Amino acid sequence: MLQTRPRVALFVTCLVDLYRPNVGFSAIRLLEDAGCLVEVPETQTCCGQPAYNSGDRATARDLARPVIDAFLPYDYTVVPSGSCGGMIGHHYAGLFEDDPEYRGKAEALAAKTHELVSFLVDVLGVEKVAARYDGTVTYHDSCSGLRELGVKQQPRRLLGTVQGLTLKELPDAEICCGFGGTFCVKYPDISTRMVSDKAANIAATGADTLLAGDLGCLLNMAGRLKREGSAVKVRHVAEVLAGRTGEAPAIGDAT
């Protein structure tokens, strides 16, 4: 564990803000329990990823600048999402090839931006959490978290310390769920086939709960599971690790 309390800025993400605030509160609990001073900059907006993925680099730059200005003063920026974390950490600098000032700022911010669970494990050295979850879970590896940020064993390591929890590995856990940001809008038939395959693999585990670290993936899979009449509960991994599953219904549940 770090010997001093780092000042951490939480980048909440649009989806967490609009659809699942409990993920943000769970992230804050985990970070504070690990000894961080956590702040949520009020000026934050979208990271610009949808515009970037659609080829609208001008809008992506306009969105990136205030994010950079708001988050750069902190010791670390932590994101409960591999995709938004990947955007800030891997793509911001490339938006400012003709702007040396902001390119330098973007590179500095990228160097201290981390996905939530990898930050807890790899930077803070957290080895266990004080949570309980009575159930069998399976875990989906989101594309950006896995391939851009190297998030794989970190969530599994902490889930292994949750009392009452049993982890069943998901077949083809590393294969995309079909969400892919704007991919699901551009190619709905392909996306539907991919998430249907994912739902079948989830059912094959016999798990009663599906976890992941990206809310976009979770919303996509929860929607498919619900349409198929599945009773599998869907949650962000932070909610389980923070012991906040009683604070909100499972994703996709009305009650």
C-alpha positions in Angstrom: 0.0 0.0 0.0 1.1 3.6 -0.6 2.5 5.4 2.4 0.8 8.7 1.6 -2.8 9.4 0.6 -2.9 10.1 -3.2 -5.3 12.7 -4.5 -7.4 10.8 -7.0 -9.9 12.2 -9.5 -12.7 9.9 -10.5 -13.8 10.1 -14.1 -17.4 8.9 -13.7 -18.2 8.2 -17.5 -21.4 9.1 -19.2 -23.0 5.7 -18.9 -22.4 5.5 -15.1 -23.7 9.0 -14.6 -26.9 8.4 -16.7 -27.6 4.8 -16.0 -25.7 3.4 -13.1 -24.6 5.9 -10.4 -24.1 3.0 -8.0 -21.0 2.1 -9.9 -19.5 5.6 -9.2 -20.4 5.4 -5.5 -18.9 1.9 -5.4 -15.7 3.2 -7.0 -15.4 5.9 -4.4 -15.9 3.5 -1.6 -13.1 1.2 -3.0 -10.7 4.1 -3.5 -11.4 5.6 -0.1 -11.0 2.2 1.6 -7.6 1.9 -0.1 -6.5 5.2 1.4 -7.2 7.7 -1.4 -8.5 11.2 -1.2 -11.2 11.1 -3.9 -12.7 14.0 -5.8 -15.1 14.1 -8.7 -14.4 17.1 -10.9 -17.7 18.8 -11.6 -16.7 20.1 -15.0 -16.2 16.6 -16.5 -18.2 15.6 -19.5 -17.9 12.9 -22.1 -14.4 11.7 -22.8 -15.1 12.1 -26.6 -14.9 8.4 -27.5 -18.2 8.2 -29.5 -17.1 11.1 -31.6 -13.6 9.7 -32.0 -14.9 6.3 -33.1 -17.1 8.0 -35.6 -14.2 9.9 -37.2 -15.2 13.3 -35.8 -11.8 14.2 -34.4 -12.8 17.9 -34.1 -15.5 17.2 -31.7 -13.3 14.6 -29.9 -10.7 17.4 -29.4 -13.3 19.8 -28.1 -14.4 17.3 -25.5 -10.9 16.2 -24.6 -9.5 19.7 -23.8 -11.7 20.4 -20.7 -11.2 16.8 -19.5 -7.4 17.3 -19.7 -7.6 20.7 -17.9 -9.9 19.3 -15.1 -8.0 16.1 -14.4 -4.4 17.0 -15.0 -3.8 18.6 -11.5 -4.5 15.3 -9.7 -2.1 12.6 -8.7 -4.1 10.0 -10.6 -7.2 9.8 -12.7 -9.2 6.6 -12.2 -12.0 5.3 -14.5 -14.5 2.5 -13.8 -14.4 1.7 -17.5 -11.7 0.2 -19.8 -13.1 2.0 -22.8 -13.1 5.5 -21.4 -9.8 4.8 -19.6 -8.3 3.6 -22.9 -9.6 6.7 -24.7 -7.8 9.0 -22.2 -4.8 6.9 -21.8 -4.1 5.9 -25.4 -5.9 8.2 -27.8 -5.9 11.7 -26.4 -2.3 12.6 -27.4 -3.0 11.7 -31.0 -5.8 14.2 -31.2 -3.3 17.0 -30.7 -0.5 16.3 -33.1 -0.7 20.0 -34.3 -1.0 21.4 -30.7 2.3 20.8 -28.8 0.9 22.3 -25.6 -2.2 20.0 -25.3 -0.3 17.1 -26.7 2.1 17.4 -23.8 -0.7 17.8 -21.3 -2.5 14.7 -22.8 0.6 12.6 -22.5 1.1 13.7 -18.9 -2.6 12.8 -18.1 -2.3 9.5 -19.9 0.7 8.5 -17.7 -1.4 8.7 -14.5 -4.8 7.4 -15.8 -5.9 4.0 -14.8 -8.8 1.6 -14.9 -10.3 1.2 -11.4 -9.5 -2.4 -10.5 -6.1 -2.3 -12.1 -5.3 0.8 -10.1 -6.3 -0.8 -6.9 -4.2 -3.9 -7.5 -1.3 -2.7 -9.6 -0.7 0.8 -8.2 -2.1 0.7 -4.6 -1.3 -2.9 -3.9 -4.7 -3.8 -2.7 -4.8 -7.6 -2.0 -8.3 -8.1 -0.7 -11.6 -6.4 -0.1 -14.0 -6.5 2.8 -17.1 -7.6 0.9 -19.5 -10.5 0.8 -21.5 -11.8 -2.1 -23.4 -15.1 -1.8 -23.5 -16.5 -5.3 -21.7 -17.9 -8.3 -20.4 -15.3 -10.7 -18.8 -15.3 -14.2 -16.7 -12.6 -15.6 -16.6 -11.0 -19.1 -13.4 -9.3 -20.2 -14.2 -6.1 -22.1 -12.2 -5.4 -25.2 -10.7 -2.1 -24.3 -9.9 -3.1 -20.7 -8.2 -6.3 -21.8 -6.4 -5.2 -24.9 -5.6 -1.6 -24.3 -5.1 -1.6 -20.5 -4.1 -5.2 -19.7 -7.0 -5.8 -17.3 -7.4 -9.5 -16.8 -6.2 -11.1 -13.6 -6.7 -8.0 -11.4 -10.5 -8.3 -11.0 -10.3 -12.1 -10.6 -7.7 -11.6 -7.9 -9.9 -9.3 -5.8 -13.1 -11.4 -6.5 -11.3 -14.3 -5.0 -11.3 -12.5 -1.7 -15.0 -11.8 -1.6 -16.7 -14.0 1.0 -19.3 -16.3 -0.2 -18.4 -15.8 -3.9 -17.6 -18.6 -6.4 -16.1 -17.7 -9.7 -16.9 -19.8 -12.8 -14.8 -18.9 -15.8 -16.8 -17.8 -18.9 -16.1 -19.7 -22.1 -14.6 -17.3 -24.7 -14.5 -14.6 -22.0 -12.1 -12.5 -24.1 -14.4 -12.4 -27.2 -16.3 -9.1 -27.8 -19.9 -9.0 -26.6 -21.0 -7.1 -29.7 -21.5 -3.7 -28.1 -18.3 -2.0 -29.3 -19.6 1.5 -28.8 -21.0 2.7 -32.2 -20.4 -0.8 -33.7 -23.7 -2.1 -32.4 -25.4 0.8 -34.1 -23.6 0.5 -37.4 -23.8 -3.4 -37.6 -26.9 -4.4 -35.6 -27.2 -7.9 -37.1 -23.6 -8.8 -36.4 -23.8 -7.3 -32.9 -27.0 -9.3 -32.1 -25.3 -12.5 -33.2 -22.3 -11.8 -31.0 -24.2 -11.0 -27.9 -26.5 -14.0 -28.5 -23.3 -16.2 -28.5 -22.2 -14.5 -25.4 -25.5 -15.1 -23.6 -25.3 -18.8 -24.5 -21.8 -19.0 -23.0 -23.0 -17.2 -19.8 -25.8 -19.8 -19.5 -23.3 -22.6 -19.9 -21.4 -21.6 -16.8 -24.4 -22.0 -14.5 -23.6 -18.8 -12.8 -26.3 -16.7 -11.3 -24.5 -13.4 -11.8 -22.5 -11.8 -14.7 -19.8 -9.3 -13.9 -17.7 -7.0 -16.1 -15.8 -3.8 -15.8 -17.5 -1.8 -18.6 -21.0 -0.6 -18.3 -21.6 -0.5 -22.1 -20.8 -4.2 -22.3 -23.0 -4.9 -19.3 -26.0 -3.0 -20.6 -25.7 -4.9 -23.9 -25.5 -8.3 -22.3 -28.2 -7.5 -19.7 -30.5 -6.5 -22.5 -30.0 -9.7 -24.4 -30.3 -11.9 -21.3 -33.5 -10.3 -20.4 -35.0 -10.7 -23.9 -34.1 -14.4 -23.7 -35.9 -14.7 -20.3 -32.7 -15.4 -18.4 -32.6 -15.1 -14.6 -28.9 -14.2 -14.6 -28.2 -11.0 -12.6 -25.9 -8.5 -14.2 -23.6 -6.1 -12.2 -20.5 -4.0 -12.5 -17.6 -5.7 -10.7 -17.1 -2.6 -8.6 -20.5 -3.1 -7.0 -19.6 -6.5 -5.8 -16.1 -5.6 -4.7 -17.4 -2.6 -2.7 -20.2 -4.6 -1.1 -22.9 -2.3 -2.6 -25.1 -4.8 -4.4 -27.9 -4.0 -2.0 -27.9 -0.3 -3.0 -29.3 -0.9 -6.5 -31.2 -3.6 -8.4 -29.2 -5.7 -10.9 -28.7 -4.0 -14.3 -31.8 -4.4 -16.4 -34.0 -5.1 -13.5 -36.9 -2.7 -12.9 -37.2 -3.5 -9.2 
